[in-house]
Amino acid sequence: MHHDIASRAAELAVSVAAAPRRVLDVGCGTGYLLRLLAARYPQAAELAGIDAAPSMIETARRAADDPRLRFMVGTAERLPYPDDAFDLVVSTTSFDHWADQIAGLRECARVLAPGGHLVLADQFSPLLVPTLLAGRRGKARTRRRVSQLLGAAGFEGLAWHNLYELIIKAVTATV
Ligand SMILES: C[S@@+](CC[C@H](N)C(=O)[O-])C[C@H]1O[C@@H](n2cnc3c(N)ncnc32)[C@H](O)[C@@H]1O
């Protein structure tokens, strides 16, 4: 399932950002999406992945098949990159895990150069509203809430896309 979501997210990324030079995947896991993007973006100079779990980064480094791929342990809420460092930021099925989602989105906006693109994919659906009353209290799991947070973080030009099954959606936006 994660590979299908990543493949569709890669297609979506290519449709909004045809030739980014610097790409970041936040919550990159094993780096599968970045390896797909490396193949789709031959002109890219750097494809960076960051993940909170050291074991994921170890696996991603071992699987890296392109010298432009770089992986680092870190969190969305505190990205270890300077302002304007990337032209495209992607993130698939990680956002729901971020401890502070607005802080993470602000960081994504900060590291994107003006005109840069965000592709954010996760479980976003009214079907998930009951979960907000229990274990996922406070999480942004509906389009409305995510759109509010993206606006507050400085993103504009939001467009929503059905990515996988009923509840996996992606939102694209620019800074
Ligand atoms: C379900 S996995 C998805 C991994 C990958 N993006 C994919 O689509 O296969 C969620 C990932 O988010 C990472 N993660 C959780 N909280 C994070 C945070 N605050 N910042 C960065 N990564 C985080 C986890 O370590 C995990 O690798």
The ligand as an ORCA input file, in Angstrom:
! r2SCAN-3c Opt
* xyz 0 1
  C       3.938      5.441      7.981
  S       5.609      5.928      7.860
  C       5.671      6.586      6.201
  C       7.054      6.546      5.636
  C       7.152      6.989      4.176
  N       6.902      8.387      4.007
  C       6.225      6.188      3.297
  O       5.306      6.761      2.705
  O       6.413      4.974      3.204
  C       5.686      7.415      8.844
  C       7.105      7.925      9.019
  O       7.074      9.220      9.614
  C       8.168      9.296     10.524
  N       7.883     10.390     11.480
  C       7.003     10.379     12.503
  N       6.995     11.561     13.136
  C       7.889     12.353     12.478
  C       8.310     13.699     12.635
  N       7.809     14.479     13.597
  N       9.231     14.176     11.767
  C       9.740     13.386     10.796
  N       9.387     12.099     10.601
  C       8.459     11.598     11.423
  C       8.235      7.914     11.135
  O       9.484      7.658     11.721
  C       7.959      7.040      9.934
  O       9.113      6.667      9.241
*
